Amino acid sequence: MTSERLGSTVTADAAAGAPGAVTPGVADDGFEYICELDELVPNKIRRSAVGGREIGVVRTVAGVFAIGSSCPHQGGPMCDGAIKGTMEPSDRNEYVFAQEGEVVTCPWHGYEFELKTGASVGGAILGRIGVYQVDVRGTAVFCSSKRIRPQRRRAE
């Protein structure tokens, strides 16, 4: 049995301390061990590598996420970006802040990307950052080396 929360999946038997639930390295399902969950400082991106690629792994109030290390705009270092929320479209003189812990900002030019999908917030640019599936098994964080493919929008 598993419980999913945004970018992360928590395995119930692993959380209950099932023997052999956590083995550092590459698991049988292709996920690679990253670190222990308590080693992830909230809202601070941790550099790591999976499948020979540099990625950033972050724990937020919204879950645990893994992103590609470079911005699609001009290659800015996304692992140095800030985790935050964003302003949503609203009426004049009204300010609506949303998506707390679900957005990463490029440190070079301030472009915002959703941690869950990699899409640019508000469609500011066409590119997206890479996102990877994260699996929290007990207290261990694992990440797939395969990027999550973006869902295509259907023409209506």
N, CA, C and O of each residue as an XYZ file, in Angstrom:
624
protein
N       0.840     -1.181      0.000
C       0.000      0.000      0.000
C       0.882      1.240      0.000
O       1.865      1.300      0.739
N       0.545      2.220     -0.812
C       1.307      3.465     -0.843
C       0.385      4.646     -0.671
O      -0.810      4.569     -0.954
N       0.950      5.735     -0.207
C       0.215      6.976     -0.035
C       0.946      8.047     -0.809
O       2.121      8.298     -0.539
N       0.284      8.698     -1.777
C       0.955      9.698     -2.599
C       0.619     11.103     -2.133
O      -0.520     11.402     -1.777
N       1.639     11.965     -2.143
C       1.440     13.377     -1.841
C       2.282     14.167     -2.820
O       3.492     14.298     -2.635
N       1.667     14.688     -3.842
C       2.317     15.471     -4.887
C       3.491     14.718     -5.480
O       3.295     13.663     -6.082
N       4.714     15.231     -5.329
C       5.864     14.630     -5.978
C       6.429     13.430     -5.273
O       7.354     12.799     -5.786
N       5.900     13.087     -4.099
C       6.495     12.008     -3.334
C       5.500     10.898     -3.063
O       4.289     11.120     -3.058
N       6.020      9.708     -2.839
C       5.217      8.563     -2.483
C       5.801      7.961     -1.217
O       7.005      7.715     -1.149
N       4.974      7.724     -0.223
C       5.431      7.114      1.018
C       4.884      5.699      1.058
O       3.674      5.495      0.961
N       5.771      4.718      1.201
C       5.369      3.332      1.249
C       5.031      2.968      2.688
O       5.864      3.129      3.579
N       3.812      2.475      2.924
C       3.336      2.224      4.283
C       4.171      1.178      5.011
O       4.512      1.380      6.176
N       4.516      0.051      4.352
C       5.295     -0.969      5.057
C       6.697     -0.488      5.373
O       7.277     -0.898      6.379
N       7.255      0.378      4.531
C       8.568      0.944      4.821
C       8.476      1.882      6.011
O       9.359      1.895      6.868
N       7.403      2.671      6.064
C       7.227      3.600      7.175
C       7.045      2.840      8.477
O       7.408      3.342      9.541
N       6.488      1.640      8.410
C       6.281      0.840      9.609
C       7.547      0.097     10.021
O       7.542     -0.628     11.015
N       8.629      0.270      9.268
C       9.895     -0.349      9.632
C      10.045     -1.786      9.156
O      10.709     -2.581      9.822
N       9.450     -2.139      8.028
C       9.563     -3.492      7.494
C      11.030     -3.817      7.231
O      11.759     -2.976      6.705
N      11.479     -5.028      7.589
C      12.879     -5.392      7.373
C      13.259     -5.288      5.903
O      12.506     -5.700      5.022
N      14.445     -4.728      5.652
C      14.961     -4.630      4.296
C      14.274     -3.578      3.458
O      14.447     -3.560      2.239
N      13.487     -2.686      4.082
C      12.737     -1.686      3.330
C      13.641     -0.618      2.724
O      13.298     -0.039      1.692
N      14.800     -0.341      3.349
C      15.674      0.719      2.862
C      17.068      0.156      2.613
O      17.739     -0.306      3.536
N      17.488      0.203      1.363
C      18.827     -0.230      1.003
C      19.460      0.844      0.142
O      19.054      1.024     -1.006
N      20.467      1.581      0.675
C      21.111      2.619     -0.129
C      21.690      2.048     -1.421
O      22.131      0.899     -1.453
N      21.689      2.849     -2.483
C      22.165      2.428     -3.795
C      21.025      2.469     -4.775
O      20.128      3.303     -4.648
N      21.037      1.581     -5.757
C      19.969      1.520     -6.748
C      19.047      0.366     -6.380
O      19.496     -0.771     -6.230
N      17.765      0.659     -6.234
C      16.777     -0.363     -5.887
C      16.406     -1.171     -7.126
O      16.733     -0.793     -8.251
N      15.726     -2.276     -6.906
C      15.300     -3.144     -8.013
C      14.419     -2.426     -9.025
O      14.393     -2.796    -10.198
N      13.700     -1.407     -8.581
C      12.795     -0.676     -9.468
C      13.478      0.474    -10.205
O      12.810      1.244    -10.895
N      14.807      0.602    -10.069
C      15.547      1.633    -10.776
C      15.673      2.951    -10.036
O      16.334      3.870    -10.519
N      15.051      3.058     -8.875
C      15.180      4.267     -8.083
C      16.512      4.249     -7.337
O      16.957      3.200     -6.872
N      17.146      5.421     -7.227
C      18.434      5.526     -6.554
C      18.278      6.206     -5.207
O      17.520      7.165     -5.063
N      19.008      5.696     -4.221
C      18.998      6.285     -2.888
C      19.640      7.665     -2.946
O      20.711      7.829     -3.531
N      18.990      8.661     -2.341
C      19.497     10.026     -2.309
C      20.038     10.366     -0.925
O      21.207     10.729     -0.788
N      19.198     10.250      0.099
C      19.590     10.585      1.460
C      18.463     10.187      2.405
O      17.440      9.651      1.979
N      18.662     10.454      3.683
C      17.608     10.273      4.659
C      16.717     11.517      4.638
O      17.203     12.625      4.413
N      15.436     11.337      4.868
C      14.475     12.433      4.813
C      14.859     13.576      5.752
O      14.740     14.744      5.381
N      15.316     13.255      6.955
C      15.653     14.318      7.909
C      16.919     15.087      7.536
O      17.229     16.097      8.168
N      17.656     14.628      6.525
C      18.825     15.360      6.027
C      18.422     16.480      5.072
O      19.229     17.359      4.768
N      17.178     16.453      4.600
C      16.695     17.504      3.702
C      16.181     18.669      4.533
O      15.157     18.562      5.210
N      16.898     19.774      4.475
C      16.482     20.984      5.184
C      15.276     21.562      4.444
O      15.348     21.765      3.232
N      14.171     21.832      5.141
C      12.986     22.348      4.447
C      13.294     23.587      3.606
O      13.953     24.524      4.055
N      12.795     23.557      2.374
C      12.910     24.663      1.407
C      14.336     24.961      0.963
O      14.587     26.035      0.415
N      15.267     24.056      1.181
C      16.640     24.223      0.704
C      16.937     23.087     -0.276
O      16.827     21.912      0.073
N      17.309     23.442     -1.487
C      17.562     22.436     -2.516
C      18.908     21.770     -2.265
O      19.924     22.441     -2.082
N      18.899     20.440     -2.258
C      20.114     19.651     -2.054
C      20.554     19.093     -3.399
O      19.781     18.421     -4.082
N      21.799     19.372     -3.777
C      22.344     18.814     -5.023
C      22.618     17.327     -4.828
O      23.105     16.888     -3.787
N      22.286     16.572     -5.867
C      22.537     15.137     -5.856
C      22.713     14.701     -7.302
O      22.677     15.525     -8.215
N      22.902     13.417     -7.504
C      23.028     12.889     -8.862
C      22.258     11.582     -8.972
O      22.313     10.740     -8.076
N      21.547     11.421    -10.072
C      20.889     10.155    -10.399
C      21.151      9.870    -11.867
O      21.024     10.755    -12.714
N      21.513      8.649    -12.160
C      21.766      8.267    -13.547
C      22.807      9.139    -14.222
O      22.752      9.345    -15.434
N      23.762      9.659    -13.448
C      24.812     10.494    -14.006
C      24.418     11.945    -14.239
O      25.216     12.721    -14.765
N      23.197     12.327    -13.857
C      22.718     13.709    -14.032
C      22.680     14.418    -12.685
O      22.342     13.824    -11.661
N      23.039     15.716    -12.705
C      22.878     16.504    -11.485
C      21.418     16.909    -11.361
O      20.803     17.381    -12.317
N      20.879     16.715    -10.170
C      19.502     17.117     -9.881
C      19.495     17.872     -8.560
O      20.495     17.907     -7.842
N      18.367     18.466     -8.258
C      18.146     19.090     -6.965
C      16.966     18.413     -6.300
O      15.930     18.201     -6.931
N      17.116     18.071     -5.022
C      16.045     17.434     -4.260
C      15.668     18.380     -3.131
O      16.536     18.921     -2.447
N      14.373     18.576     -2.942
C      13.921     19.523     -1.929
C      12.685     18.998     -1.212
O      11.820     18.357     -1.810
N      12.624     19.287      0.088
C      11.452     18.962      0.914
C      10.749     20.279      1.244
O      11.373     21.219      1.736
N       9.448     20.336      0.970
C       8.669     21.539      1.255
C       7.402     21.136      2.004
O       7.189     19.954      2.273
N       6.575     22.097      2.337
C       5.290     21.792      2.967
C       4.392     21.011      2.014
O       3.447     20.357      2.455
N       4.674     21.071      0.718
C       3.858     20.402     -0.292
C       4.336     18.992     -0.622
O       3.630     18.264     -1.320
N       5.514     18.581     -0.143
C       6.038     17.249     -0.436
C       7.527     17.272     -0.683
O       8.210     18.242     -0.356
N       8.032     16.180     -1.271
C       9.443     16.063     -1.622
C       9.518     15.996     -3.142
O       8.798     15.224     -3.775
N      10.399     16.812     -3.723
C      10.473     16.937     -5.176
C      11.905     16.832     -5.660
O      12.839     17.101     -4.905
N      12.088     16.438     -6.925
C      13.402     16.413     -7.561
C      13.282     17.138     -8.898
O      12.366     16.886     -9.680
N      14.232     18.046     -9.142
C      14.206     18.862    -10.364
C      15.544     18.805    -11.083
O      16.566     18.466    -10.487
N      15.531     19.137    -12.364
C      16.753     19.265    -13.138
C      17.557     20.457    -12.648
O      17.015     21.359    -12.011
N      18.836     20.459    -12.943
C      19.726     21.475    -12.364
C      19.867     22.751    -13.182
O      20.511     23.696    -12.726
N      19.282     22.807    -14.382
C      19.470     24.035    -15.163
C      18.154     24.595    -15.678
O      17.228     23.854    -16.009
N      18.093     25.915    -15.737
C      16.913     26.637    -16.208
C      16.857     26.575    -17.735
O      17.888     26.720    -18.392
N      15.684     26.366    -18.303
C      15.573     26.305    -19.764
C      15.766     27.663    -20.437
O      15.951     27.720    -21.653
N      15.729     28.734    -19.691
C      15.877     30.059    -20.283
C      17.306     30.299    -20.756
O      17.547     30.475    -21.950
N      18.262     30.307    -19.813
C      19.666     30.522    -20.185
C      20.605     29.643    -19.358
O      21.776     29.980    -19.182
N      20.100     28.526    -18.852
C      20.950     27.574    -18.144
C      21.305     27.951    -16.724
O      22.291     27.449    -16.186
N      20.536     28.814    -16.107
C      20.794     29.217    -14.717
C      20.774     28.019    -13.776
O      20.101     27.027    -14.055
N      21.509     28.099    -12.655
C      21.610     26.981    -11.711
C      20.380     26.850    -10.816
O      20.300     27.500     -9.774
N      19.430     26.020    -11.211
C      18.181     25.873    -10.466
C      18.403     25.361     -9.045
O      17.572     25.605     -8.171
N      19.496     24.662     -8.800
C      19.782     24.172     -7.448
C      20.112     25.313     -6.489
O      20.132     25.118     -5.274
N      20.370     26.504     -7.032
C      20.596     27.691     -6.204
C      19.338     28.542     -6.096
O      19.370     29.619     -5.502
N      18.243     28.077     -6.658
C      16.993     28.832     -6.669
C      16.298     28.823     -5.326
O      16.635     28.043     -4.435
N      15.319     29.705     -5.196
C      14.532     29.821     -3.971
C      13.226     29.051     -4.112
O      12.606     29.045     -5.175
N      12.813     28.398     -3.019
C      11.533     27.694     -2.972
C      10.533     28.644     -2.332
O      10.790     29.213     -1.271
N       9.394     28.808     -2.984
C       8.402     29.751     -2.471
C       7.046     29.450     -3.076
O       6.819     28.357     -3.595
N       6.156     30.405     -3.012
C       4.871     30.345     -3.692
C       4.898     31.394     -4.792
O       5.970     31.829     -5.212
N       3.735     31.800     -5.255
C       3.690     32.804     -6.315
C       2.406     33.622     -6.213
O       1.448     33.227     -5.549
N       2.411     34.744     -6.871
C       1.211     35.573     -6.934
C       0.318     35.049     -8.060
O       0.795     34.736     -9.151
N      -0.952     34.960     -7.787
C      -1.896     34.512     -8.797
C      -2.628     35.709     -9.397
O      -2.733     36.761     -8.766
N      -3.133     35.544    -10.620
C      -3.905     36.641    -11.211
C      -5.062     37.012    -10.284
O      -5.737     36.138     -9.739
N      -5.281     38.296    -10.117
C      -6.334     38.745     -9.210
C      -6.847     40.113     -9.651
O      -6.311     40.728    -10.573
N      -7.876     40.565     -8.984
C      -8.470     41.860     -9.295
C      -7.520     42.988     -8.903
O      -6.572     42.788     -8.144
N      -7.789     44.152     -9.426
C      -6.996     45.337     -9.129
C      -6.960     45.586     -7.618
O      -7.980     45.493     -6.936
N      -5.780     45.901     -7.117
C      -5.536     46.163     -5.695
C      -5.806     44.957     -4.800
O      -5.963     45.104     -3.588
N      -5.860     43.784     -5.385
C      -6.025     42.547     -4.623
C      -4.819     41.670     -4.915
O      -4.448     41.497     -6.076
N      -4.209     41.119     -3.890
C      -3.006     40.302     -4.066
C      -3.266     38.917     -3.494
O      -3.541     38.765     -2.304
N      -3.178     37.920     -4.347
C      -3.458     36.549     -3.942
C      -2.175     35.730     -4.057
O      -1.662     35.506     -5.154
N      -1.669     35.288     -2.911
C      -0.468     34.461     -2.863
C      -0.906     33.013     -2.754
O      -1.772     32.691     -1.941
N      -0.322     32.128     -3.562
C      -0.727     30.724     -3.564
C       0.470     29.826     -3.875
O       1.579     30.309     -4.106
N       0.235     28.543     -3.878
C       1.218     27.511     -4.216
C       2.454     27.556     -3.297
O       3.573     27.337     -3.762
N       2.261     27.833     -2.020
C       3.371     27.867     -1.065
C       4.133     26.541     -1.106
O       3.534     25.472     -0.991
N       5.445     26.617     -1.270
C       6.288     25.426     -1.305
C       6.171     24.603     -2.575
O       6.637     23.464     -2.615
N       5.559     25.155     -3.613
C       5.360     24.415     -4.856
C       6.062     25.059     -6.045
O       5.907     24.600     -7.177
N       6.835     26.122     -5.802
C       7.451     26.880     -6.889
C       8.936     27.090     -6.596
O       9.325     27.376     -5.464
N       9.762     26.943     -7.647
C      11.189     27.254     -7.543
C      11.468     28.412     -8.497
O      10.947     28.459     -9.612
N      12.296     29.337     -8.038
C      12.634     30.517     -8.828
C      14.074     30.427     -9.304
O      14.972     30.120     -8.519
N      14.299     30.690    -10.581
C      15.659     30.711    -11.117
C      16.410     31.900    -10.501
O      15.891     33.016    -10.489
N      17.630     31.667     -9.989
C      18.366     32.752     -9.348
C      18.894     33.803    -10.323
O      19.243     34.902     -9.892
N      18.964     33.507    -11.609
C      19.509     34.470    -12.564
C      18.495     35.511    -13.007
O      18.783     36.707    -12.961
N      17.306     35.078    -13.438
C      16.345     36.021    -14.016
C      14.974     35.974    -13.369
O      14.065     36.682    -13.803
N      14.806     35.156    -12.343
C      13.556     35.142    -11.585
C      12.406     34.369    -12.185
O      11.288     34.461    -11.680
N      12.634     33.605    -13.247
C      11.546     32.796    -13.794
C      11.116     31.759    -12.758
O      11.945     31.194    -12.045
N       9.808     31.520    -12.689
C       9.243     30.595    -11.711
C       8.771     29.322    -12.411
O       8.215     29.357    -13.509
N       9.014     28.188    -11.731
C       8.615     26.889    -12.271
C       7.934     26.071    -11.185
O       8.315     26.130    -10.016
N       6.921     25.305    -11.584
C       6.215     24.430    -10.652
C       7.073     23.218    -10.350
O       7.567     22.566    -11.270
N       7.259     22.904     -9.069
C       8.075     21.757     -8.680
C       7.456     20.439     -9.128
O       8.179     19.494     -9.442
N       6.145     20.366     -9.161
C       5.468     19.123     -9.510
C       5.562     18.795    -10.996
O       5.779     17.640    -11.360
N       5.399     19.812    -11.867
C       5.337     19.558    -13.309
C       6.539     20.087    -14.082
O       6.800     19.644    -15.201
N       7.277     21.035    -13.491
C       8.391     21.674    -14.189
C       7.962     22.805    -15.102
O       8.807     23.485    -15.683
N       6.649     23.018    -15.238
C       6.127     24.051    -16.135
C       6.398     25.449    -15.598
O       6.450     25.670    -14.388
N       6.566     26.371    -16.510
C       6.744     27.776    -16.160
C       5.433     28.306    -15.579
O       4.366     28.104    -16.156
N       5.520     28.982    -14.439
C       4.324     29.541    -13.807
C       3.757     30.635    -14.712
O       4.461     31.564    -15.108
N       2.498     30.503    -15.022
C       1.828     31.482    -15.871
C       2.251     31.434    -17.325
O       1.878     32.315    -18.100
N       3.025     30.422    -17.717
C       3.460     30.297    -19.101
C       4.420     31.387    -19.536
O       4.453     31.753    -20.711
N       5.212     31.915    -18.590
C       6.140     33.014    -18.900
C       7.139     32.629    -19.993
O       7.493     33.457    -20.832
N       7.592     31.376    -19.982
C       8.452     30.869    -21.061
C       7.936     29.492    -21.468
O       7.253     28.827    -20.690
N       8.258     29.072    -22.664
C       7.761     27.781    -23.155
C       8.479     26.590    -22.540
O       7.876     25.530    -22.375
N       9.753     26.742    -22.199
C      10.512     25.624    -21.647
C      10.065     25.254    -20.250
O       9.345     26.000    -19.586
N      10.503     24.096    -19.823
C      10.207     23.633    -18.472
C      11.454     22.985    -17.886
O      12.331     22.536    -18.623
N      11.529     22.939    -16.573
C      12.656     22.249    -15.944
C      12.321     20.762    -15.855
O      11.151     20.382    -15.812
N      13.340     19.940    -15.827
C      13.115     18.509    -15.670
C      12.597     18.213    -14.275
O      13.025     18.833    -13.302
N      11.677     17.269    -14.178
C      11.194     16.800    -12.883
C      11.317     15.281    -12.850
O      11.168     14.603    -13.866
N      11.589     14.770    -11.663
C      11.839     13.348    -11.470
C      10.961     12.822    -10.351
O      10.679     13.542     -9.393
N      10.525     11.571    -10.461
C       9.680     10.981     -9.428
C      10.511     10.685     -8.189
O      11.606     10.129     -8.277
N       9.979     11.062     -7.040
C      10.614     10.829     -5.750
C       9.768      9.828     -4.977
O       8.539      9.890     -5.010
N      10.423      8.912     -4.284
C       9.739      7.911     -3.476
C      10.372      7.922     -2.092
O      11.562      7.640     -1.948
N       9.576      8.248     -1.071
C      10.067      8.232      0.306
C       9.692      6.879      0.889
O       8.513      6.549      1.023
N      10.717      6.096      1.237
C      10.520      4.741      1.757
C      10.989      4.720      3.204
O      12.186      4.654      3.484
N      10.045      4.776      4.098
C      10.390      4.885      5.511
C      11.015      6.240      5.750
O      10.345      7.267      5.644
N      12.300      6.249      6.074
C      13.006      7.515      6.289
C      13.968      7.823      5.154
O      14.686      8.822      5.209
N      13.994      6.984      4.129
C      14.941      7.156      3.026
C      14.264      7.767      1.801
O      13.115      7.455      1.489
N      14.998      8.643      1.117
C      14.504      9.300     -0.088
C      15.173      8.651     -1.297
O      16.399      8.572     -1.368
N      14.366      8.191     -2.237
C      14.834      7.592     -3.476
C      14.316      8.426     -4.639
O      13.277      9.077     -4.534
N      15.051      8.401     -5.754
C      14.646      9.179     -6.924
C      14.870      8.355     -8.190
O      15.863      7.636     -8.306
N      13.945      8.467     -9.130
C      14.077      7.814    -10.422
C      15.038      8.616    -11.290
O      15.085      9.843    -11.203
N      15.809      7.917    -12.131
C      16.724      8.610    -13.039
C      16.024      9.039    -14.329
O      16.617      9.713    -15.171
N      14.766      8.643    -14.474
C      14.009      9.000    -15.681
C      13.146     10.228    -15.403
O      12.441     10.295    -14.396
N      13.217     11.195    -16.313
C      12.389     12.389    -16.173
C      10.924     12.034    -16.337
O      10.572     11.130    -17.094
N      10.078     12.750    -15.623
C       8.639     12.595    -15.788
C       8.259     13.327    -17.065
O       8.583     14.502    -17.238
N       7.574     12.632    -17.949
C       7.174     13.249    -19.218
C       6.014     14.204    -18.967
O       5.077     13.873    -18.240
N       6.078     15.376    -19.565
C       4.969     16.329    -19.386
C       3.707     15.814    -20.061
O       3.761     15.184    -21.118
N       2.575     16.091    -19.433
C       1.303     15.712    -20.029
C       0.954     16.727    -21.090
O       1.016     17.934    -20.858
N       0.590     16.233    -22.250
C       0.221     17.124    -23.338
C      -1.218     17.580    -23.153
O      -2.093     16.816    -22.748
N      -1.427     18.846    -23.463
C      -2.777     19.372    -23.395
C      -3.529     18.977    -24.659
O      -2.999     19.062    -25.767
N      -4.748     18.552    -24.478
C      -5.591     18.172    -25.618
C      -6.296     19.390    -26.169
O      -6.772     20.246    -25.424
N      -6.354     19.454    -27.482
C      -7.083     20.548    -28.134
C      -8.569     20.341    -27.914
O      -9.075     19.227    -28.055
N      -9.256     21.391    -27.575
C     -10.693     21.269    -27.311
C     -11.513     21.849    -28.416
O     -12.742     21.827    -28.350
